[in-house]
Amino acid sequence: MIVFRPEDNKTPPGAYRTATAKTEEFLARHPDAPLHQPKLYAAYFAELYSLVGRDSADADPVFAASRLFDFPKAANECRLIGNETRSVLVKWKDGEALIAKLRRGNYLSPREWRRVQRFSVNLYIGEFVQAQASGDIVEAIDDLWFWNSTYDADLGACP
């Protein structure tokens, strides 16, 4: 089981926030509980449903979208991660050739522009500004930035 804790505990309101808080509280009360036991799940859901009711998930837009497997809508409703990010192309695999082509002043084909997305990372605005100041990102062409520091396949962009 993984309990996801967003930075500053900024969970979406409604049933999601209630369920997250209940899960943390329940696990704190039962730190050594055998999580594979069905009776533990029954106890957890009995406590959760006493707080939110069995139909509350239907009223919660995140739960409702998730149940329909509409994960883009669920993510949009969640808004755990804001859209205050900037995309940065990394010098990793084909990304390096794409950066070189752009820096030579060559245009990219539509297919190559789609590949740019595969070799890009998103930085929060604060990270982006800090990376600009330190020289970790460089503008390849007008408003298209590339990561000019270490990129690790496991860790990502490393200043």
C-alpha positions in Angstrom: 0.0 0.0 0.0 1.3 3.5 -0.8 -0.1 6.5 0.9 0.6 9.5 -1.2 1.3 12.7 0.7 1.4 15.8 -1.4 3.7 18.7 -0.4 2.2 20.7 2.4 -0.6 18.2 2.6 -2.5 20.0 -0.2 -5.1 17.3 -1.0 -8.2 18.0 -3.0 -11.2 18.8 -0.8 -14.1 16.4 -0.2 -14.0 12.6 0.0 -10.4 12.4 -1.2 -9.1 14.6 1.6 -11.3 12.8 4.2 -10.1 9.3 2.9 -6.5 10.4 3.0 -6.7 11.7 6.5 -8.6 8.5 7.6 -6.0 6.3 6.0 -3.2 8.0 7.8 -5.0 7.9 11.1 -6.0 4.3 10.7 -2.5 3.1 9.8 -1.1 5.1 12.8 -3.5 3.3 15.1 -2.6 -0.1 13.5 1.2 0.2 12.7 1.8 -3.6 12.7 -1.5 -4.7 11.3 -1.4 -7.5 8.7 -2.5 -5.4 5.6 -3.4 -8.6 3.7 -6.2 -9.5 6.1 -9.7 -8.9 4.7 -11.1 -8.1 8.2 -8.7 -5.1 8.4 -10.1 -3.7 5.1 -13.6 -4.2 6.4 -12.7 -2.3 9.6 -11.1 0.5 7.6 -14.0 1.0 5.2 -16.5 0.8 8.1 -14.8 3.8 9.7 -14.4 5.6 6.4 -18.0 5.1 5.4 -19.1 6.4 8.8 -17.4 9.7 7.9 -18.3 10.1 4.2 -21.1 7.6 3.6 -21.1 5.0 0.9 -22.4 7.4 -1.8 -19.9 10.2 -1.1 -17.5 9.0 -3.7 -20.1 9.5 -6.4 -20.4 13.1 -5.4 -16.7 13.7 -5.4 -15.5 14.6 -8.9 -12.1 12.9 -8.5 -13.6 9.6 -7.4 -16.3 9.7 -10.0 -13.9 10.4 -12.9 -11.5 7.7 -11.6 -14.2 5.1 -11.4 -15.0 5.8 -15.1 -11.3 5.5 -15.9 -11.3 9.1 -17.0 -7.9 9.8 -15.5 -7.2 13.0 -17.3 -10.4 14.4 -15.9 -9.6 13.1 -12.4 -6.1 14.7 -12.6 -7.7 18.0 -13.7 -10.2 17.8 -10.8 -7.4 16.9 -8.4 -5.1 19.8 -9.3 -2.4 18.4 -6.9 0.2 19.7 -9.2 -0.4 23.1 -10.6 0.2 24.0 -14.2 2.8 26.6 -13.2 5.6 24.7 -14.9 7.9 25.2 -17.9 9.0 22.5 -20.2 12.7 22.0 -20.7 14.3 19.7 -23.3 17.0 17.4 -21.9 20.3 16.2 -23.5 19.4 12.6 -23.2 19.2 10.0 -26.0 17.5 11.7 -29.0 17.0 14.9 -27.1 20.7 15.8 -27.6 20.4 15.6 -31.4 17.2 17.6 -31.4 18.8 20.3 -29.3 21.8 20.4 -31.7 19.5 20.7 -34.7 17.6 23.6 -33.1 20.8 25.4 -32.1 22.1 25.2 -35.7 19.0 27.1 -36.7 17.4 24.1 -38.4 13.6 23.6 -38.3 12.1 20.5 -36.8 9.5 18.4 -38.6 6.2 17.8 -36.9 7.4 14.3 -36.1 10.5 15.7 -34.4 8.4 18.2 -32.4 6.5 15.3 -31.1 9.8 13.7 -30.1 10.7 16.9 -28.2 7.9 16.1 -25.8 9.4 12.7 -25.0 12.7 14.3 -24.1 11.4 17.1 -22.0 10.9 17.6 -18.2 8.7 20.1 -16.5 10.1 22.4 -13.9 8.1 24.5 -11.4 8.5 28.2 -12.1 10.7 28.6 -9.0 13.0 25.8 -10.2 13.0 27.2 -13.7 14.1 30.7 -12.6 16.7 29.1 -10.3 18.0 27.0 -13.1 18.2 30.0 -15.4 20.2 31.9 -12.8 22.6 29.1 -12.3 23.0 28.3 -16.0 21.5 24.9 -15.7 19.1 25.8 -18.5 19.8 27.6 -21.7 17.5 29.0 -24.4 17.9 26.9 -27.5 15.6 29.0 -29.6 13.0 31.7 -28.8 11.2 30.4 -25.6 12.5 26.8 -26.0 14.9 25.9 -23.2 17.2 22.9 -22.7 18.8 21.4 -19.6 22.5 22.3 -19.7 23.5 20.2 -16.7 23.5 16.6 -15.7 20.6 14.4 -16.7 20.3 11.0 -15.0 18.0 8.3 -16.4 16.9 7.4 -12.9 17.0 10.7 -11.1 16.1 13.1 -13.9 17.4 16.6 -14.2 20.2 17.1 -11.7 21.6 20.6 -11.0 
